[in-house]
Amino acid sequence: MHNAIALAIAALMVGMSCNSPATAGISGQEGIQVVSPVSVSAGGAGTSALDWTALLRAVTLLGGPEGTLVLSAALLTADPPTGEMVIDASVSTALVVEVLKVGFGRARPYVPGENGRFTGPNLSGKYHSMPSGHSANAFAIATVLAHRYPEQAALAYGLALAVGLSRIQLGVHWPSDVVAGAAIGLVMGNQVVEGRLHLLELDGATD
């Protein structure tokens, strides 16, 4: 069941990779003004664009360190084994992602004139587009949650997909970055679920 959901999501991501990220209004910062189709309607265009951006930023937090810390803290209190697995998945995924980001050195969509060019090893955050760390983290955690709470698998993967889409719409990643991140997250999450990857050992955090 979980594999079927993951494959369906991967198919959606691959289809999505044929499109370009939303780059309208992008500056050299990650603070981006996203232009949504909603914003072109008559009256209140600026407000609609602002609301859309705020929603995207809220969604993207789910795959970032903020969302992970909140979720981990809650789970370590209510369900320590799951909390431990989430931390294992998140930390191990982050390590893999950071190595690949530096190694690929891919220009982010907002870097003028680069068009997603791969530069090779690069320490600048502007060239850390591939893979998407938020997407990788979201899918790694979703894989753990889907394993621990099968009835919530669709919700977990759906939120992970939303995180990936938000990264594209915010203009900080190319679609292929998100696809790569999702794949990494699925692999790392499964490693944790299957007991092959265990970084953390907390008292009482065992089944």
C-alpha positions in Angstrom: 0.0 0.0 0.0 2.7 2.4 1.0 4.8 1.6 -2.1 1.8 2.2 -4.3 1.2 5.6 -2.8 4.9 6.5 -3.0 4.9 5.4 -6.7 1.8 7.5 -7.5 3.4 10.5 -5.9 6.6 9.9 -7.8 4.7 9.8 -11.0 3.0 13.1 -10.3 6.4 14.6 -9.5 7.9 13.3 -12.8 5.0 14.8 -14.7 5.4 18.1 -12.8 9.1 18.1 -13.8 8.2 19.1 -17.3 7.2 22.5 -16.1 9.3 25.4 -15.0 9.3 26.9 -11.5 7.4 30.1 -10.9 10.1 32.7 -11.4 8.0 35.9 -11.8 9.2 38.6 -9.5 12.3 36.6 -8.3 15.2 38.6 -7.0 18.6 37.4 -5.8 17.2 36.5 -2.4 15.1 33.6 -1.2 12.5 36.1 -0.1 10.4 35.8 -3.2 7.2 37.6 -4.5 5.3 34.8 -6.1 2.8 35.7 -8.8 -0.2 33.5 -8.7 -3.0 33.2 -11.4 -5.3 34.4 -8.6 -3.4 37.7 -8.4 -4.4 38.8 -11.9 -8.1 38.9 -11.2 -9.7 42.3 -11.1 -9.6 44.1 -7.7 -7.4 43.1 -4.8 -4.7 41.6 -7.0 -1.9 42.5 -4.6 -3.7 41.0 -1.6 -4.4 37.8 -3.5 -0.7 37.4 -4.4 0.3 38.1 -0.8 -2.2 35.5 0.5 -0.9 32.9 -1.9 2.7 33.6 -1.0 1.9 33.4 2.7 0.2 30.0 2.2 3.1 28.6 0.2 5.5 29.8 3.0 3.4 28.1 5.6 3.3 24.8 3.6 7.1 24.9 3.0 7.8 25.1 6.7 6.4 21.6 7.1 9.5 20.3 5.4 12.0 22.6 7.1 13.7 22.4 10.5 10.9 24.3 12.2 8.3 21.8 11.3 10.6 18.9 12.0 11.4 20.2 15.5 7.8 20.7 16.4 6.8 17.2 15.1 9.7 15.5 16.7 9.1 17.1 20.1 5.4 16.1 20.0 6.2 12.6 18.9 9.0 12.1 21.5 6.4 12.9 24.1 3.4 11.0 22.7 5.1 8.2 20.8 8.9 8.0 21.5 9.7 5.2 19.0 8.1 7.1 16.2 9.8 10.3 17.3 13.1 8.6 17.3 12.5 7.3 13.8 11.5 10.7 12.5 14.7 12.2 13.9 16.8 9.4 12.4 15.2 9.9 9.0 15.5 13.7 9.1 19.1 13.9 10.2 20.4 11.1 7.9 18.5 12.6 5.0 19.9 16.1 5.7 23.5 14.7 5.7 23.0 13.1 2.3 21.3 16.1 0.8 23.9 18.6 2.0 26.7 16.6 0.5 24.9 16.4 -2.8 24.0 20.1 -2.8 27.7 21.1 -2.4 28.8 18.5 -4.9 26.3 19.3 -7.7 26.5 23.1 -7.3 23.3 23.7 -9.2 22.2 27.3 -9.6 18.8 28.1 -8.1 16.1 29.4 -10.3 16.5 33.0 -9.1 20.2 33.2 -10.0 20.3 35.5 -13.1 21.6 34.0 -16.3 22.4 30.6 -14.9 19.3 28.7 -15.9 19.9 25.8 -13.5 23.5 25.3 -14.5 25.6 22.7 -12.6 28.9 24.2 -11.5 30.4 21.3 -9.6 31.5 21.7 -5.9 30.2 25.0 -4.7 29.7 26.4 -1.1 27.3 29.2 -2.1 23.7 28.7 -1.1 22.7 30.2 -4.4 24.1 27.0 -6.0 22.5 24.5 -3.7 19.4 23.8 -5.7 19.8 20.1 -6.3 18.4 18.2 -4.5 15.6 20.0 -2.6 16.2 19.5 1.1 12.7 20.4 2.2 11.3 17.8 -0.2 13.7 15.1 0.9 13.0 15.7 4.5 9.2 15.8 4.0 9.2 12.5 2.1 11.6 10.8 4.6 9.3 11.8 7.5 6.2 10.9 5.5 7.6 7.4 4.9 8.2 6.9 8.6 4.7 8.2 9.5 3.0 6.1 6.8 4.7 3.0 8.3 3.8 3.9 11.9 0.3 5.1 11.2 -0.8 3.3 8.0 -4.3 4.9 8.1 -2.7 8.3 7.8 -0.3 7.4 4.9 -2.3 9.3 2.2 -2.2 12.5 4.4 1.5 12.1 5.2 2.5 11.7 1.5 0.0 14.4 0.4 1.6 16.9 2.7 5.1 15.9 1.5 3.9 16.5 -2.1 2.5 19.9 -1.1 5.9 20.8 0.4 7.6 19.9 -2.8 5.2 21.9 -4.9 5.6 24.9 -2.6 9.4 24.8 -3.2 8.8 25.1 -6.9 6.2 27.8 -6.7 8.4 29.8 -4.3 11.0 29.8 -7.0 13.8 28.3 -4.9 14.0 24.9 -6.7 13.6 23.5 -10.2 11.1 20.7 -10.5 13.9 18.1 -11.0 15.4 19.2 -7.7 12.1 18.3 -6.0 11.9 15.0 -7.8 15.4 14.1 -6.7 14.7 15.2 -3.1 11.5 13.1 -3.0 13.4 10.1 -4.2 16.1 10.6 -1.6 13.6 11.0 1.1 11.7 7.8 0.2 15.0 5.8 0.2 16.2 7.2 3.5 12.8 6.9 5.1 12.6 3.2 4.1 16.1 2.6 5.4 14.9 3.8 8.8 11.6 1.9 8.7 13.4 -1.3 7.8 15.8 -0.9 10.6 18.9 -0.5 8.5 19.6 3.1 9.6 19.6 3.9 13.3 21.4 7.0 14.6 19.5 7.8 17.8 19.0 5.8 20.9 16.7 7.3 23.5 15.8 5.8 26.9 12.3 4.3 26.6 12.2 4.9 22.8 11.7 1.3 21.9 8.7 -0.8 21.0 
